[in-house]
Amino acid sequence: MNEIRHHTPDALIAAYAAGTLPQPFALVVATHISLCLECRAAYHGHLAVGGTVLEGVDESAVSGGLKDNVLALLDAPVEPTPVYRRSGVYPAPVVEALKGKPPRWKSMGLGVRQCVVGAGSEGTVRLLYIPPGQAVPDHSHNGLELTLVLQGSFNDATGRFGVGDLEVADEDLEHTPIAGEGPPCICLAATDMPLRFN
């Protein structure tokens, strides 16, 4: 794998560790963390800090039936959690989001395809397939966009992004990503607002 040069900003890692990152962005950050040792270490650091903060919180009174309720839940049957592993270019968080099935690609024209992995009130997360040398139309953003490269690469005005690299784009960035030579570029992209195509 190439050296990862573009990492998840610390504020996004902290929000992910705290469980406050919207689901579309949480999937992209989880996938990046699964690929990047540096960001994985930062994530575990945030978890440790969160645990320390919880240890310092004053105790609160709980209902008398809480213990019985928790013990009853422990006795309830539990479906085994499937173990997801990397499948081709798709890291475990993406495989899990796809429910272990291959992506269902839909054409966007000029060989570019997408597979919507999830969409809701918090935003949309999709896989993008971009043939080598093909450009994604020039666009800007109404909100935040996270784009993680899973295969191949792309270039835009901010630089080159290879496997494991994360581009963070906001309202200030207008760009035309172009897939690099070599294998098709496959990205995991999350947005919280529609893009503005120029």
N, C-alpha and C positions, 0 to 999 in steps of 0.2 A: 504494500500500500504506500501511496505517496505520503510525504510529510504534510501534516495538517497545518496550514498557515493562518486560517481564518476561524476563530473560535467563538463560542457562545459568550456574549457579554456576561459579566459576573451578576448583574442585576437580574438577568433572565434565569441564571442558574439558581440564585437565591429564591426567586419566586417559584421555580419548579420544585426546589427542595421543600418549600413551605406549603406546597399544594395549592398555590393561588394563581398559577399560570393557566390561562384559558386552554381548553383541551387541544385545539389545533396546534398551538405553539408548544404545548407540553409534549405532544408526539414528536415534533421535530427536535426539541431539546433532548428528549430521552434517546432518540436515535443518534444524535450527535454524541451524546455522552457514551453510548455503547461503542462508538468508534474511536473516541479521543481520550487517551489516558490523562492528559492535562485537565480537561474539563471534568472528567470523572473524579479526579482528585479534588477539584474545587467543589463539586457536588457533595462528596463525602465530608468535606470540611464544613459545608453549610449544615449538613445533617448533624454533625457533632456539636456545632454551636447551638442549633435548635434544641438538642437534647440537654445541653447545659442550661439553657434558658428555662426549659421545663422543670428541671430539678430545683431551680431557685424560686419557683412559683409557690405561693402559700397554698396549703392544703384546703380543700373545700369539702363541706359535708355532702354526703350522697344519700340517696334513699335507702331505707332498710332492706328493700328487696333487690338491690343491685347485684349483690353477690349471687343470689339464687338465679337471677336472670342470666348472668354471665355463665354460670355453671351449666344452665340449661342449654345455652347456645353451644357450649363446648361439647355437649353430648349429642347435638343434632348432627344428622348425616351431612357430610360435605362432599361435593363433587370434586374429584381431583383436578387440580389446576394443570392445564396442559403446559408442557415445556416447549417454548418456541426457540428455535435456533435460526441462525442465518440461513436463508434460502436463496442461493445465487447472489445477486447484488443486494438483496433485501435483508437488512439487519432485523434482529428479533422483534423490536417494537413495531416495525412495519409489517412483518409476518403476522403478528398478533392482531394489528388493526385490520388486516385483510382477512382475518379469521382462517389463516392457513391456505387460502385459495390464491391462485395467480391473479394479477391485476386484470381488470376488464377495461381495456383501452378503448377510447373513443377519439376519432380523428378530429383535429382542429384545423387541418389543412396544411399543405406543404410538408407532409410527413410528420408533423408534430402531433403527438397524441397526449391525452390525459386520462387519468383514472381518479375520480373523486373518491377519496378514502373516507371522508367524513365531512358533513356540513351541518351547521346549526346556528343558533343565535350568537355564538361566540366567534364564528368564522368558519373557514373552509380549509381543509388540508387535502392536497392532491399529489399524485405522482405525475411527473411530466417526462415525456420521452421526446428528445430533440435529436434529429439526425445530425451527423457531423457536418459542420460548416453552415448549418441552418440557423437563422436568427429568429428569436421570439420578437414579435412586433414591439416597436418602441413604446414604452409606457412609463407612467409615474404611479404614485400610490396615494390612496385616500387614507391609509392607516399604515399598519405595520405588515411587512412581509418577511418571512424567514424562508430561505431557500438552502437546502442541504444537498450537496452532490453525492450520489450513491454510486454512479458509474460515469466514466468519461470526464469531461470538464466543460466549462463555459468561460467566456471572457466578456467583460463589459467595461464601462468607463472607470470602475473602481479597481479593476485588476483581473487576475486569473483565479478561478476557483476549481480545484480538483477534488478527488474523492475525499470525503470527510470534511471539506471546507463548508462553512456556513456564511451566507451573505445575509446581512440585516439591512433591510431597506425601509425607508419611511417616506413621508411627504416631500422631503428635500431631494430625493433621488429620482431622476429621470434617466432611464437606461434602455439599451437594446442588447440583451444577452445573446451571444452567439456561441453555439456549441463548438468545442474544439475538434481538431482532427483526431482520428482513432475511433474508439467505440462510441456508439450513440451516448449522448448525455442523458442520464436518468436522475431526476431530482425529486426530492420531497419538499413541497412548498406549502406554507400556511399563510393565510391572510385573514385579517379581521374586517376588512372592507373591500369592496370591488376595486379592481385596478382601473386606472384611467389610460386608455389606449390613445395614442396620438396619431 
